[in-house]
């Protein structure tokens, strides 16, 4: 398995805000889905947050079961993202620079807490964000004059930095 702190456009680890990697190993849980409708979690459990951090996998599983119980009670869908490690309280932010017709477009894309740097890299190198249809949408959000494009590979990525931010 590759080191999650590297990407193909550079050999160094992602930039860690403050320069110090956290030393505590933690477990995270994030949820979304129909469960968000009508603020069901807040009504049933008194919880407004969607991101949770735990010191053990067992504690995370206990919370997951509580959230699942609310979803089951109301017959709605709930989806989870679970991560673990020393960086789960840090946001994974990709900073690609795209180039099209001689003009560069620097962007920042926040993947949220604990998202693996290698997965963010994959999204831009080989995943959905490697196609012009998606790249043009990202560019257009920051540069409204940029036109949406269909699928293709005319928008080049000239660099990609991954940062872990608090």
C-alpha positions as CSV (number, residue, x, y, z in Angstrom):
1,X,0.0,0.0,0.0
2,X,1.3,3.5,-0.8
3,X,2.0,6.1,1.8
4,X,-1.3,8.1,2.2
5,X,0.8,11.2,2.7
6,X,2.2,11.3,-0.8
7,X,0.8,12.0,-4.2
8,X,2.1,11.5,-7.8
9,X,2.8,15.2,-8.4
10,X,5.3,15.5,-5.6
11,X,7.3,13.2,-3.4
12,X,6.8,15.1,-0.1
13,X,4.1,14.4,2.3
14,X,1.1,16.7,2.3
15,X,1.6,20.0,4.1
16,X,0.5,19.7,7.7
17,X,-0.8,23.0,9.1
18,X,1.5,24.1,11.9
19,X,4.1,21.6,10.7
20,X,3.4,19.0,13.5
21,X,1.6,15.7,12.9
22,X,-0.9,15.0,15.7
23,X,0.2,12.1,18.0
24,X,-3.2,10.8,19.1
25,X,-4.7,8.0,17.1
26,X,-8.4,8.5,16.8
27,X,-11.5,7.2,15.1
28,X,-14.0,9.4,13.2
29,X,-17.5,9.0,12.0
30,X,-19.4,11.3,9.6
31,X,-23.0,10.8,8.4
32,X,-25.3,12.1,5.7
33,X,-28.4,11.0,3.8
34,X,-32.2,11.2,4.3
35,X,-31.5,11.2,8.0
36,X,-30.7,14.9,7.6
37,X,-34.3,15.7,6.6
38,X,-36.3,17.2,9.4
39,X,-33.3,17.3,11.7
40,X,-34.1,13.8,13.0
41,X,-30.8,13.3,14.8
42,X,-31.1,16.6,16.6
43,X,-34.7,15.8,17.6
44,X,-34.0,12.3,18.7
45,X,-30.5,12.5,20.2
46,X,-30.1,16.3,20.8
47,X,-27.0,16.3,18.5
48,X,-26.4,19.0,15.9
49,X,-23.0,17.8,14.6
50,X,-22.4,15.4,11.8
51,X,-18.7,14.8,12.5
52,X,-17.7,12.7,15.6
53,X,-14.3,11.6,17.0
54,X,-13.6,8.8,19.4
55,X,-10.7,7.2,21.2
56,X,-11.8,3.7,20.3
57,X,-13.4,1.8,17.5
58,X,-15.9,0.5,20.0
59,X,-17.1,4.0,21.0
60,X,-17.5,4.8,17.3
61,X,-19.5,1.7,16.7
62,X,-21.8,2.5,19.6
63,X,-22.5,6.0,18.1
64,X,-23.1,4.4,14.7
65,X,-25.7,2.1,16.2
66,X,-27.5,5.0,17.9
67,X,-27.6,6.9,14.6
68,X,-28.7,3.7,12.7
69,X,-31.5,3.2,15.3
70,X,-32.9,6.7,14.5
71,X,-32.7,6.0,10.8
72,X,-34.5,2.7,11.2
73,X,-37.2,4.2,13.4
74,X,-38.0,6.8,10.8
75,X,-37.3,4.4,7.8
76,X,-34.8,6.8,6.2
77,X,-31.4,6.2,4.7
78,X,-28.2,7.0,6.5
79,X,-24.7,6.8,5.0
80,X,-21.4,6.8,7.0
81,X,-17.8,7.7,6.3
82,X,-15.4,6.2,8.9
83,X,-11.7,7.0,9.1
84,X,-9.0,6.4,11.7
85,X,-5.5,7.6,12.3
86,X,-3.6,10.6,13.6
87,X,-5.1,13.1,11.1
88,X,-8.9,12.5,11.4
89,X,-9.4,15.9,13.0
90,X,-7.6,17.6,10.1
91,X,-9.3,18.6,6.9
92,X,-7.9,17.3,3.7
93,X,-7.6,20.1,1.2
94,X,-6.5,19.6,-2.4
95,X,-4.9,22.5,-4.2
96,X,-4.8,21.8,-7.9
97,X,-3.7,24.2,-10.5
98,X,-5.3,23.6,-13.9
99,X,-4.3,25.0,-17.2
100,X,-6.5,25.6,-20.2
101,X,-5.5,27.6,-23.4
102,X,-2.5,29.0,-21.7
103,X,-4.2,30.3,-18.6
104,X,-3.8,28.8,-15.1
105,X,-6.6,28.3,-12.6
106,X,-5.5,27.7,-9.0
107,X,-8.2,26.1,-6.9
108,X,-8.8,24.7,-3.4
109,X,-11.1,21.7,-2.8
110,X,-12.0,20.7,0.8
111,X,-12.6,17.0,1.2
112,X,-13.5,17.3,4.9
113,X,-12.1,15.7,8.0
114,X,-9.9,12.7,7.9
115,X,-10.3,12.1,4.1
116,X,-7.3,10.1,3.0
117,X,-4.8,12.2,1.0
118,X,-4.3,9.3,-1.4
119,X,-8.0,9.3,-2.2
120,X,-8.0,13.0,-2.9
121,X,-5.0,12.5,-5.2
122,X,-6.8,9.7,-7.0
123,X,-9.9,11.8,-7.6
124,X,-7.8,14.3,-9.5
125,X,-5.4,12.0,-11.2
126,X,-7.7,9.1,-12.3
127,X,-11.1,9.6,-10.7
128,X,-14.1,11.8,-11.5
129,X,-12.1,15.0,-11.2
130,X,-9.7,14.0,-14.0
131,X,-12.3,14.7,-16.6
132,X,-12.9,18.1,-18.2
133,X,-16.7,18.0,-17.4
134,X,-15.9,18.0,-13.7
135,X,-12.7,20.1,-13.8
136,X,-14.6,22.9,-15.7
137,X,-17.3,22.9,-13.0
138,X,-14.7,23.4,-10.3
139,X,-13.0,26.2,-12.3
140,X,-16.3,27.9,-13.1
141,X,-17.2,28.1,-9.4
142,X,-14.2,30.3,-8.8
143,X,-13.9,31.8,-12.3
144,X,-17.6,32.3,-13.5
145,X,-16.4,33.4,-16.9
146,X,-15.1,29.9,-17.6
147,X,-17.5,27.8,-19.7
148,X,-18.6,24.3,-18.7
149,X,-17.1,21.6,-20.9
150,X,-18.1,18.1,-21.9
151,X,-16.0,15.1,-21.2
152,X,-12.5,15.2,-22.4
153,X,-8.9,15.8,-21.4
154,X,-8.1,19.3,-22.6
155,X,-7.8,20.9,-19.1
156,X,-4.4,19.9,-17.8
157,X,-3.5,19.7,-14.1
158,X,0.0,21.3,-13.8
159,X,0.3,20.7,-10.0
160,X,-1.5,19.2,-7.1
161,X,-0.7,19.8,-3.5
162,X,-2.6,18.1,-0.6
163,X,-2.7,20.0,2.7
164,X,-4.0,18.7,6.1
165,X,-5.5,21.7,7.9
166,X,-7.0,22.2,11.3
